[in-house]
Amino acid sequence: MELPSIETLKLERVGEHVLLVTLNRPDVLNAMDMTLTEAMLDVEQRLHRQPGWVRCVVLTGAGRAFSAGGDLKVRNTQSQEDWTLQHEIGERLLMLRLESPVPWIAAVNGICYAGGLELALACDFIYAAPEARFALTECKIGIMPGGMGTQNLARAVGERRAKELILSAAPFSAEDGLAWGMVNRICAPGEVVAEALTTAQRVADNAPLSVRQAKKAIHFGLQTDVRTGYRLELEAYYRLLDTQDRREGIAAFNEKRKPTFQGR
């Protein structure tokens, strides 16, 4: 995958197979405008077309915020048509993220509100700095979550907790998110990106086809009953048997060496 040059979205290759994506509008708490939303969609489309060397992605924000959500100063002057257009671009981004072949880790370094929290929830899991703060605040300004927030938060913390958080628009801490199952890990101060990158490297060291199939089986299996989910798991499993990576993995284990996976 080629890395486009975009001022508001920093893309950095870390090692051989990890992509670090940084929302880069720190002066406005990385609020999402049309340009940033389109840039994120472009990255997701590239990963869908041909992930190439990318086996895991870490998403974070520059400065003291992950993202404050939509840029309300911009939206204050937007026509309804332009607002709808930007939201539709975001919808395409989220639908692609839902079926992304590549795992995404959110490294939440600070404020993570509204659409910013929805971006984090759309990742496969979340690491948080101790000072991270979360909220879905849309009901305070006359709208509601529209970036899968009602769906992904409820799946992470349960229906009743999600209703409480969304309807009250109340902020909550990283410790709360961890206790409720939304946050996977609270990292040492200043270390959230480093720890996310370490985990991303562990993911990237594994067979990429296996990672993609396992991710798919977990996600879609949980949308159905356990028997149907198991059938999805088996379908994903048998797709791996006639792969070069499966043969390489077994051979490397028996030869007591590190495998060299090619994604084939």
N, C-alpha and C positions, 0 to 999 in steps of 0.2 A: 504494500500500500504506500503510495506517495503521500507526503505530508504537505498540505497546502499552507501557504503563509497568510495568516489572518491576525490582525492586530488585537482583536478582542477575544481571541481563542488561541491560546498557546498550545502547540502540539510538540511533544518531545519524546524521542525514542530513548528508552532506558534499557540498556542491555540489548540482547538480540530480539526479544519477543514481547516487550511490555511497552505500551503507549501511555504516556502521562498527558492528560488533557486538563488545562487550567482555564477556567472562566476568568477573563482578564479585563474587567471593568471595575477595578477596586474603588474608584472615586464615587461610584454609585452602588457599592456593595454587590457588584456583579449582577445587577438587575438585567433581565433579559429584554433586549430590544429586538427589532426585526433582523438587524444584521447578525447579532449573536445567535438568534434562533435559527436563521438560515445556515449559519456556519456549523452549528451542531447537527442539523439535518444532513448537511453535506458529508460530515465525518461518518455519520451512521450509514448513509447510503454507500459510501466507499467500503466500509467494513462488510456490508451485505454483499456487494458485488464481488469483492475479492479481498479477504482479510490479509492475505499475503503473510508477512512476517508477524503480524499482530496476533498474539494469543491471549492477552488479557489487557484490560484498560483500567486505569485509575483516573477518576474524575475528582477535581478539587477546585477551589477558588483562590484568587489572588487577594492578598490583604487580610482583613479581619472578618471576611464573610465567605461562606460557600456561595450562596446567592440569596438575595432578598426577594426573589420572584420576578414578576413582570415589572417593567420600568413604568411606574405609574405617572411620572412626570411626562413621559412620551405619550402614554395612553390618555392623559388628560386632554390632549389636543387631537387625538386620533378620531377619525370618523368611524362610525360603526362598521363600515365596509373594511377599512384598514385594520381595525381591531379583529374582526372576524378572519381576515386573511392571515394575520400573524398567528392567531390561535390555530387555524387549520394547518399551518406549517408545523406548529408544535405538536399537533395531533399526529401528523405523519411521523415526526421524530419519535414520539412515544410508542406508536404501534411498531415501528422498526426496532426500537429498544426492547420491546416485549418479546420479540422473536430473534433478537441478536444472536448470531452464532458464537460471538465472543463474550466472555464474562466481563462485567463492569463492577468495579468496586468504588463506592463513594467514600472519599476521604473528607469528612465534614470538619472544616477548620474553624468555624465560627457561626455567624448568623445563617440560619437555614430556614427561611420562611416561605410560605405560600408556594409559588411555582418552583422555588428552589428546593423545598422539601419534596415536592412531587418528582423533581429530577433525581434526587437522592433515592427516593423510594422505588423509582424505576430501575435502579441498579440492582445487581444480584445480592449485594449485601453492603452494609454501612459500617465504617469505622468512624469514630468521633473523637475530637479533641475534648479535654475536660470542660473547656469554656463554650462548647457548641450549644446553641439554643435553637429549638425547633418550634414551628407553629404552622398551622393552616389557618390563615387569617382572613380568608376571602369573605366570610359572612359579615365581617365588620364593615365592608365597603360595598355591600349590595350585590355581590355575586356569590359564587360558591366554587369549591375546587372543580377544575375542569381539565386537569392533567393527570387523570387516573387517581387523584388523591383519595376520593371516597372508596375506591376499590383497593388500592395498594395499602393504605393505612389500616383499613379494616382487616385485611388479610394478615397484616403484621401484628396488630395489637388486639384484635378482636372487635366485634361489632359494637358492643356497649362503650368501650373505651374510645373507639373512633368517633362515635356519635358525640360523646362528651367533648372531645378535643375540637372537632370540626364545628359543632353548633355553638360552643362557647368561644371559639377562636383563641383559647388559652395557650400561652407558650409553655414549653416544658424543657427540662434539662437533658443532658446526655445520660445522666444517671437514671432518669425516668425512662428514657428510650431503651436503655439496656435492660432495666427491670421488666419492661413490657414486651421485650423481644423484637423491637424495631432496630436497635443498634446491636451489632455483633460484638464490638469491642470499644472500650474507652482507652485511648492510647496515652502514653506519657506526654507531658506538656511539650509542644513543639515537634512531636514525633509522628503525628497522624499520617502524613504523606509517606514518610519513610517506612512506617509499619505496613501501610497499605501496599507500598511497592514491594516489600519483602514477601507478603502473601501473594501478590500478583506474580512474582517470580516463581514461587512454589507452584502456582497454577500453571504457569507457562512452561515449567520443566516437565510437566506431565504430557501424555499423548494428546495433542490438540483435538483429534477426532473423538477420543474418549471423553474429554472434558465437554465438548459440544453436545454429544449424545446424552451424557449424564445430566447436564443442565436442562436439556429439553425434556427428558423423562421426568425430572423432579417438578418442573414448572407445570407442564401440561397434565401430568398425573394427578397433581393436587386439585385440578379443576373438575375432577370426576370421582367416581367411586373407586375403591381400592382394587377391585378385580379389573376394571378397565384400565386403571393406572398401571397395574402389573403387565397387562398386555402391551401398553405403550413402552414400558421398560424393556420387555422382551424384544419388541420390534427394534428399539434402539440398540440393544445388546447385540443382536444377530448381524446388524449392519457392520459391526466392528470385526467380525471373525475373519473375513477375507481381506484384511488390510495389511499393508507392509508394516505399519506401526505395531499391530498386534504381534506379528512375527518377531519384529525387532525387540519389543518389550520382553517377550518370553525368553528369547535368546540372550539378551543382556542380563536378565536375572540369573540364568543358568551359568553364564560366563563370568558372573560377579563383576560387571562393569556398568557404567552409566549408559542408558540407552540414548540413541540418536534418533529422535522422531522427526519425520518429514511431513506429517499431515497427509499421508497417503495410505 
